[in-house]
Amino acid sequence: MSYRRLTRLDQVIKQRGLTRHDLAVLVGSTTPYINQLICGLRNASPELCQRIIAAFPGEISLADLRPDLAAIFSRIQELEAAANA
């Protein structure tokens, strides 16, 4: 499995004057887990992605956190649109 560093998330929390610990509390996670995500050692679960996106509306997208999931969801939407056309 491929992991990627979450530089956009790191930038946003710094711009807001938050720490990684603040982010962990905000999204109901732990500081070590958030550190692992931002450093690219683990991938965020879909549920955690949802909570992070909700905490930063318009600033963080699924593509920022999990481009693999964003591509899958985009493809599903395309297939559904084609089936309904």
C-alpha positions as CSV (number, residue, x, y, z in Angstrom):
1,M,0.0,0.0,0.0
2,S,1.2,3.5,-0.9
3,Y,1.2,6.3,1.6
4,R,1.7,10.0,0.9
5,R,2.7,12.9,3.1
6,L,-0.2,15.2,3.8
7,T,1.6,18.6,3.2
8,R,-1.7,20.4,2.5
9,L,-3.2,19.4,5.8
10,D,-0.1,20.4,7.6
11,Q,-0.1,23.8,5.9
12,V,-3.8,24.4,6.8
13,I,-3.4,23.6,10.4
14,K,-0.3,25.8,10.7
15,Q,-2.2,28.7,8.9
16,R,-5.0,28.4,11.4
17,G,-2.5,28.5,14.3
18,L,-3.3,24.9,15.3
19,T,-1.0,22.2,16.5
20,R,-1.3,18.5,15.4
21,H,-2.6,17.9,18.9
22,D,-5.3,20.4,18.3
23,L,-6.2,18.7,15.1
24,A,-6.3,15.3,16.8
25,V,-8.7,16.6,19.5
26,L,-10.8,18.4,16.8
27,V,-11.4,15.3,14.8
28,G,-11.5,12.7,17.6
29,S,-8.1,11.1,16.9
30,T,-4.8,10.9,18.6
31,T,-1.7,13.0,18.2
32,P,0.6,10.1,17.3
33,Y,-1.9,8.9,14.6
34,I,-2.2,12.5,13.1
35,N,1.6,12.7,13.1
36,Q,1.8,9.4,11.2
37,L,-0.8,10.6,8.7
38,I,1.0,13.9,8.0
39,C,4.4,12.3,7.7
40,G,3.0,9.8,5.2
41,L,3.5,6.7,7.4
42,R,-0.2,5.7,7.3
43,N,-3.4,6.5,5.3
44,A,-6.4,8.1,7.0
45,S,-9.5,6.0,7.1
46,P,-12.5,7.2,5.0
47,E,-14.3,8.1,8.3
48,L,-11.3,10.2,9.5
49,C,-11.1,11.8,6.1
50,Q,-14.8,12.8,6.5
51,R,-14.1,14.3,9.9
52,I,-11.1,16.3,8.7
53,I,-12.9,17.6,5.7
54,A,-15.8,18.7,7.9
55,A,-13.4,20.5,10.2
56,F,-11.9,22.5,7.3
57,P,-14.7,23.1,4.8
58,G,-13.4,24.4,1.5
59,E,-9.8,24.1,2.7
60,I,-9.2,20.3,2.6
61,S,-10.6,17.9,0.1
62,L,-10.7,14.1,-0.2
63,A,-8.1,14.4,-2.9
64,D,-5.8,16.2,-0.5
65,L,-6.1,13.3,2.0
66,R,-6.7,10.2,-0.1
67,P,-6.4,10.7,-3.8
68,D,-6.9,7.0,-4.3
69,L,-10.4,7.3,-2.7
70,A,-11.2,10.5,-4.5
71,A,-10.5,8.8,-7.9
72,I,-12.7,5.8,-7.0
73,F,-15.6,8.0,-5.9
74,S,-15.2,10.2,-9.0
75,R,-15.4,7.1,-11.2
76,I,-18.5,5.8,-9.3
77,Q,-20.2,9.1,-9.9
78,E,-19.4,9.0,-13.6
79,L,-20.8,5.4,-13.9
80,E,-23.9,6.4,-12.0
81,A,-24.4,9.4,-14.2
82,A,-24.0,7.3,-17.4
83,A,-26.4,4.7,-16.1
84,N,-29.0,7.4,-15.4
85,A,-28.6,9.1,-18.7
